[in-house]
Amino acid sequence: MADLIRSARSGSDWMENDLHAYRIRIEYQDAATFFQIPGPGLPGPVVRHPAVLTLPGPAAAPDEDAYHFLRVLDMTMVDDSAVDDFAVLLLKELGYLPIGRVSRMRLDIRFVICGEERYADTDVCVIDDHGIILLVQEHKRREETRSPVPQLVAQAIAAFHSNNRQREQIFGLPPLPSKVVPGITMQGSAPTFFKVPVSQELVEAVMGGVYPATETIVYAHLPTIPRPAERWNEGMTPVDNRLIIMSCYEVFKQSVN
């Protein structure tokens, strides 16, 4: 792997080979391990509008906010362009965007790779006063054979580096030596959750285009739902799937800081 060719590629162009080139491995975990909870059961989600947990569709929505949420959820099943809109609605519904945080769409994060300046283009991210604290990357169905995971990892590396620059230049604080950057990929409304540990060593390896001495293990969790074979077709549309997936989002909030 140390002999793989490394080039100055923008984050949106990263592929599986780029993960190998920088010694990055993805390891899937069960819910108890990934979310660090004592048992297999997940806590129920806390939402702003309880109707979104139980209604099968927007027709019976009791208010405009619930209708908007459920209508855009339906749209994600047929229209990739609705996925980012739904991601923002979902994060707001589940309390990821309290006062002090905002969501951004299409935020470009500058970073250096192989000695050249490039950008990691985010689909959705959450930021606070100290920088980027959550990334969401859409799995575009028109690019079915291409994994969104390398793009998410590139964004995490860029976000960590950008946040450290902000710590130094704005707040006069020393850079962090490492941090776990939380992220989510979404195919339609079906998510996979990630914890991306980014270190200064990894950032410097990417900047210089060299093979790092230390392996980076990215941990991931794919929610366990009643019909896993239909995961990408059904997403959060069925109520039974929705409750499980939103419970995963609920406990994942502890990773966003």
C-alpha positions in Angstrom: 0.0 0.0 0.0 2.9 2.3 0.6 3.7 2.2 -3.1 0.2 3.3 -4.2 0.2 6.5 -6.3 -1.1 9.5 -4.4 -2.3 12.6 -6.2 -3.8 16.0 -5.4 -7.4 15.0 -5.6 -10.4 17.1 -4.4 -12.4 15.5 -1.6 -15.3 14.8 -4.0 -13.0 12.7 -6.2 -11.7 10.4 -3.4 -12.3 6.7 -3.9 -11.5 3.5 -2.1 -7.9 3.6 -3.4 -7.3 6.9 -1.6 -8.3 5.3 1.7 -5.7 2.5 1.1 -3.1 5.1 0.0 -3.4 6.8 3.4 -3.8 3.6 5.5 -7.4 4.1 6.4 -9.6 1.1 7.1 -13.4 1.0 7.7 -14.6 -1.4 10.5 -18.3 -2.0 11.1 -19.6 -2.4 14.7 -22.9 -3.5 16.3 -25.1 -0.8 17.9 -23.9 -1.5 21.5 -20.3 -1.2 20.6 -20.5 1.7 18.2 -22.9 3.9 20.3 -21.2 2.7 23.6 -24.5 1.8 25.2 -24.7 -1.0 27.9 -27.2 -3.2 26.0 -28.6 -3.9 22.6 -31.6 -1.7 23.1 -31.5 1.9 21.9 -33.2 4.8 23.7 -36.3 6.1 22.0 -35.9 9.3 19.9 -36.8 12.7 21.3 -38.5 14.7 18.5 -40.1 18.1 18.2 -43.2 16.7 16.5 -44.2 13.2 17.8 -46.4 12.6 14.7 -43.3 12.1 12.6 -42.7 8.9 14.5 -46.0 7.2 13.8 -47.7 8.5 10.7 -47.0 6.5 7.5 -47.2 9.6 5.3 -48.0 13.3 5.0 -51.7 13.0 4.3 -52.7 12.8 8.0 -50.1 15.2 9.3 -51.5 17.4 12.1 -49.5 20.5 11.3 -47.4 22.0 8.6 -44.0 21.1 10.2 -44.9 17.4 10.4 -46.4 17.5 6.8 -43.2 19.1 5.5 -41.0 16.5 7.2 -43.0 13.5 5.9 -43.5 15.0 2.4 -39.8 15.5 1.9 -39.1 12.0 3.4 -41.3 10.6 0.6 -39.4 12.7 -2.0 -36.1 11.1 -1.0 -37.3 7.8 -2.4 -37.4 9.1 -5.9 -35.3 12.3 -6.0 -31.7 12.5 -4.9 -31.9 16.3 -4.8 -34.3 15.9 -1.8 -31.9 14.0 0.3 -29.9 17.0 1.6 -33.2 18.9 2.3 -34.4 15.9 4.3 -31.1 15.6 6.2 -31.5 19.2 7.4 -35.1 18.7 8.5 -34.1 15.5 10.3 -31.3 17.0 12.2 -33.5 19.9 13.3 -36.3 17.5 14.3 -34.0 15.5 16.5 -32.4 18.4 18.2 -29.0 18.5 16.5 -29.4 22.2 15.8 -29.9 24.0 19.1 -29.0 27.6 19.6 -25.3 27.9 18.9 -25.3 25.5 15.9 -26.4 25.9 12.3 -26.6 23.6 9.3 -24.8 24.4 6.1 -25.3 22.9 2.6 -22.6 22.8 0.0 -19.9 24.2 2.2 -16.4 23.9 0.6 -13.6 23.1 3.0 -10.1 24.0 1.9 -7.3 21.5 2.5 -3.8 20.6 1.2 -3.1 17.3 -0.5 0.2 16.3 -2.0 1.4 19.8 -1.6 -1.5 21.4 -3.6 -4.6 23.2 -2.4 -7.9 21.5 -3.0 -11.4 21.5 -1.6 -13.6 19.0 0.1 -17.2 19.7 -0.9 -19.8 18.9 1.8 -23.4 18.0 1.1 -24.6 19.0 4.6 -22.6 19.9 7.7 -23.3 21.2 11.2 -21.1 24.0 12.6 -20.8 25.8 15.8 -18.6 28.7 16.9 -15.5 26.5 16.8 -15.9 24.9 13.5 -17.5 21.9 11.8 -18.8 19.2 14.1 -20.9 16.9 11.9 -20.8 15.9 8.2 -23.5 14.3 6.1 -22.7 12.8 2.7 -25.3 11.7 0.2 -24.9 8.5 -1.7 -26.1 9.6 -5.1 -28.0 6.8 -6.8 -26.8 7.9 -10.2 -23.3 7.0 -9.0 -24.4 3.6 -7.7 -21.0 1.9 -8.0 -19.2 4.7 -6.2 -19.1 4.6 -2.4 -19.7 7.9 -0.5 -17.4 6.8 2.3 -14.1 8.0 0.9 -15.6 11.4 0.2 -16.9 11.6 3.8 -13.4 10.7 5.2 -11.8 13.3 3.0 -14.2 15.9 4.4 -13.4 14.8 8.0 -9.7 15.3 7.4 -10.3 18.7 5.8 -12.7 19.7 8.6 -10.3 18.7 11.3 -7.5 20.8 9.7 -9.9 23.7 9.1 -11.0 23.6 12.7 -7.4 23.6 14.0 -6.6 26.6 11.8 -9.5 28.4 13.3 -8.4 27.5 16.9 -5.0 29.0 16.2 -5.9 32.1 14.1 -9.1 33.2 15.7 -9.0 31.9 19.3 -5.3 31.7 19.9 -5.5 28.1 21.0 -3.1 25.3 20.3 -4.2 22.8 17.6 -5.7 19.6 18.7 -3.5 16.5 18.2 -6.5 14.4 17.2 -10.3 14.3 17.2 -13.0 12.0 16.2 -15.2 13.6 13.5 -18.7 12.2 13.3 -20.3 11.6 10.0 -23.3 10.1 8.2 -23.8 8.8 4.7 -27.3 8.7 3.3 -28.7 6.7 0.5 -32.2 8.1 0.2 -33.3 8.3 3.8 -31.2 5.2 4.9 -28.2 6.2 6.9 -24.9 4.7 7.9 -23.1 6.3 10.9 -19.3 6.9 11.1 -16.7 8.0 13.6 -13.6 9.2 11.8 -10.6 9.6 14.0 -8.3 12.3 12.4 -4.8 13.0 13.7 -2.2 15.5 12.9 -0.1 12.6 11.6 -2.8 11.7 9.1 -3.3 15.4 8.0 0.4 15.8 7.5 0.6 12.5 5.5 -2.2 13.8 3.2 -0.6 17.2 2.9 2.7 15.6 1.9 1.3 12.7 -0.1 3.0 10.0 2.0 2.0 6.7 3.6 1.4 7.3 7.3 3.2 5.2 9.9 -0.1 4.6 11.9 -3.2 3.0 10.5 -6.5 4.9 10.9 -9.5 2.8 11.7 -12.9 4.4 10.9 -15.7 2.8 12.9 -19.2 2.5 11.2 -22.6 1.3 12.1 -25.4 0.2 9.8 -28.7 0.2 11.7 -30.4 -3.2 12.1 -33.9 -3.0 10.6 -36.7 -5.5 10.1 -36.1 -6.0 6.3 -32.4 -5.4 5.7 -32.6 -6.5 2.1 -35.0 -3.6 1.4 -32.9 -1.0 3.3 -32.1 1.2 0.4 -35.5 0.9 -1.2 -37.5 1.6 2.0 -35.3 3.8 4.0 -37.2 5.6 6.8 -40.5 5.5 5.0 -41.9 2.4 6.9 -42.7 3.4 10.5 -40.9 0.4 12.0 -37.7 1.3 10.2 -38.2 5.0 11.1 -38.3 4.4 14.8 -35.1 2.3 14.8 -33.2 4.7 12.6 -34.3 7.8 14.5 -33.3 6.0 17.7 -29.8 5.6 16.2 -29.7 9.3 15.4 -30.8 10.1 19.0 -27.9 8.2 20.6 -25.4 9.4 17.9 -25.9 13.0 19.2 -23.5 12.2 22.0 -20.7 12.0 19.4 -21.4 15.5 18.0 -19.4 18.0 20.0 
